[in-house]
Amino acid sequence: MAAGHQERMFTFALPRAPSHLSRLIRDESGAVTVDWTVLTAAGVGLGLIVMGVVATGAGNTTADISESLDGAYIGFLSENFGKTPYDVAAEVELNHFGSRWPQRRMNRLLNDTSEQSLVNQHRRWSNRASDPGYSNPGRAADQLAMIEIAMDARGVER
């Protein structure tokens, strides 16, 4: 600071509230009504949120049920005495892969692979399985078995 100047401090004081305003703030009559209004509004809001979540889940479940009841899948279940594609895949005697592989492979073939891709993979692995010069015929046989199960379950023509 420059010499001769003194710092001034300003204080700010709130004006006194009129007595009727301070009485209103301290008055607790009617506070229960306000509490119940807030609690009721919170309950209604929570109910609406839950309803939205349940409605979305119900819609997804309905779509899943509809998908699983299509004709190809029902036909597959009846042909395999109620066994799902995963059950049938687990029963395949594997030549190359371990026992956990069929579940993962079937999941990819049923959920992440287009019908055209299934047809292309079937052709590719059929050619490898029938090629006497292919270096790993056990792998080709395992792949072909899984692809054929998936094609049957999805109703894709070979």
C-alpha positions as CSV (number, residue, x, y, z in Angstrom):
1,M,0.0,0.0,0.0
2,A,1.1,3.5,-0.6
3,A,2.1,5.6,2.4
4,G,-0.7,7.6,3.9
5,H,-3.5,5.4,2.7
6,Q,-5.4,3.4,5.1
7,E,-7.3,0.3,4.1
8,R,-11.0,0.6,4.7
9,M,-13.1,-2.4,5.6
10,F,-16.7,-2.5,4.7
11,T,-19.1,-4.5,6.7
12,F,-22.4,-5.5,5.5
13,A,-25.2,-6.0,8.0
14,L,-28.5,-7.5,7.1
15,P,-31.4,-5.3,8.0
16,R,-33.5,-6.7,10.9
17,A,-36.4,-8.7,9.7
18,P,-39.8,-7.4,10.6
19,S,-41.2,-9.1,13.6
20,H,-44.0,-10.7,11.6
21,L,-41.5,-12.3,9.2
22,S,-39.4,-13.7,12.0
23,R,-42.5,-15.1,13.7
24,L,-43.5,-16.8,10.5
25,I,-40.1,-18.4,10.1
26,R,-40.1,-19.7,13.7
27,D,-43.7,-20.9,13.5
28,E,-43.9,-24.7,13.2
29,S,-47.6,-25.1,12.7
30,G,-48.2,-26.6,9.3
31,A,-44.7,-28.1,9.1
32,V,-46.1,-31.6,9.1
33,T,-48.2,-30.8,6.1
34,V,-45.2,-29.6,4.2
35,D,-43.2,-32.7,5.3
36,W,-46.0,-35.0,4.0
37,T,-46.3,-33.1,0.7
38,V,-42.5,-33.5,0.1
39,L,-42.6,-37.2,1.1
40,T,-45.6,-37.8,-1.1
41,A,-44.0,-36.1,-4.1
42,A,-40.8,-38.1,-3.6
43,G,-42.8,-41.4,-3.4
44,V,-44.7,-40.5,-6.6
45,G,-41.5,-39.6,-8.4
46,L,-39.8,-42.9,-7.3
47,G,-42.9,-44.8,-8.4
48,L,-42.7,-43.2,-11.9
49,I,-39.0,-44.1,-12.1
50,V,-39.6,-47.7,-11.1
51,M,-42.5,-48.0,-13.6
52,G,-40.3,-46.7,-16.4
53,V,-37.6,-49.3,-15.6
54,V,-40.1,-52.2,-15.3
55,A,-41.9,-51.2,-18.5
56,T,-38.5,-51.2,-20.4
57,G,-37.5,-54.5,-19.0
58,A,-40.9,-56.0,-19.8
59,G,-40.6,-54.8,-23.4
60,N,-37.2,-56.4,-23.7
61,T,-38.4,-59.6,-22.2
62,T,-41.4,-59.8,-24.5
63,A,-39.0,-59.3,-27.5
64,D,-36.7,-62.1,-26.2
65,I,-39.7,-64.5,-25.8
66,S,-41.0,-63.7,-29.2
67,E,-37.6,-64.3,-30.7
68,S,-37.1,-67.6,-29.0
69,L,-40.5,-68.8,-30.1
70,D,-39.9,-68.5,-33.8
71,G,-40.5,-71.5,-35.9
72,A,-36.8,-72.5,-36.6
73,Y,-36.0,-72.6,-32.9
74,I,-39.1,-74.6,-31.9
75,G,-38.3,-77.0,-34.8
76,F,-34.8,-77.4,-33.5
77,L,-36.0,-78.1,-29.9
78,S,-38.5,-80.7,-31.1
79,E,-35.9,-82.4,-33.3
80,N,-33.4,-82.5,-30.4
81,F,-35.9,-83.6,-27.7
82,G,-36.0,-80.2,-26.0
83,K,-32.3,-79.7,-26.0
84,T,-31.1,-76.1,-26.7
85,P,-28.3,-75.5,-29.2
86,Y,-25.9,-75.0,-26.3
87,D,-26.9,-78.5,-24.9
88,V,-26.4,-80.1,-28.3
89,A,-23.0,-78.4,-28.7
90,A,-21.9,-79.5,-25.3
91,E,-22.5,-83.1,-26.3
92,V,-20.4,-83.0,-29.4
93,E,-17.2,-85.0,-29.1
94,L,-14.5,-82.5,-29.8
95,N,-11.3,-83.4,-31.7
96,H,-9.3,-80.2,-31.2
97,F,-10.9,-77.7,-28.7
98,G,-11.5,-77.9,-24.9
99,S,-14.8,-78.4,-23.2
100,R,-15.5,-74.7,-22.6
101,W,-15.2,-73.8,-26.2
102,P,-18.6,-75.0,-27.5
103,Q,-20.5,-72.6,-25.2
104,R,-18.5,-69.6,-26.3
105,R,-18.5,-70.5,-30.0
106,M,-22.2,-71.3,-30.0
107,N,-23.0,-68.0,-28.3
108,R,-21.1,-66.1,-31.1
109,L,-22.7,-68.1,-33.9
110,L,-26.2,-67.6,-32.5
111,N,-26.0,-64.0,-31.5
112,D,-23.2,-62.2,-33.3
113,T,-23.1,-63.9,-36.7
114,S,-25.3,-63.0,-39.7
115,E,-27.0,-65.8,-41.7
116,Q,-24.8,-65.0,-44.7
117,S,-21.7,-65.2,-42.5
118,L,-22.9,-68.6,-41.3
119,V,-23.3,-69.9,-44.8
120,N,-19.8,-68.6,-45.7
121,Q,-18.2,-70.1,-42.7
122,H,-19.9,-73.4,-43.4
123,R,-18.6,-73.5,-46.9
124,R,-15.1,-72.5,-45.8
125,W,-14.9,-75.1,-43.0
126,S,-16.5,-77.8,-45.2
127,N,-13.8,-77.3,-47.8
128,R,-11.1,-77.5,-45.1
129,A,-12.6,-80.6,-43.6
130,S,-12.7,-82.4,-46.9
131,D,-9.2,-81.2,-48.0
132,P,-6.7,-84.1,-47.3
133,G,-3.9,-81.5,-47.2
134,Y,-5.4,-79.4,-44.5
135,S,-3.1,-79.4,-41.5
136,N,-5.7,-79.6,-38.8
137,P,-8.7,-81.7,-39.7
138,G,-9.8,-82.0,-36.1
139,R,-10.2,-78.3,-35.8
140,A,-12.2,-78.2,-39.1
141,A,-14.5,-80.9,-37.9
142,D,-15.1,-79.1,-34.6
143,Q,-15.9,-75.8,-36.3
144,L,-18.1,-77.5,-38.8
145,A,-20.1,-79.3,-36.1
146,M,-20.8,-76.0,-34.2
147,I,-21.7,-74.1,-37.4
148,E,-24.2,-76.8,-38.5
149,I,-25.8,-76.8,-35.0
150,A,-26.2,-73.0,-35.2
151,M,-27.5,-73.1,-38.8
152,D,-30.1,-75.7,-37.7
153,A,-31.1,-73.7,-34.7
154,R,-31.5,-70.5,-36.8
155,G,-33.2,-72.2,-39.7
156,V,-30.4,-71.3,-42.2
157,E,-30.2,-73.5,-45.3
158,R,-26.9,-75.2,-46.0
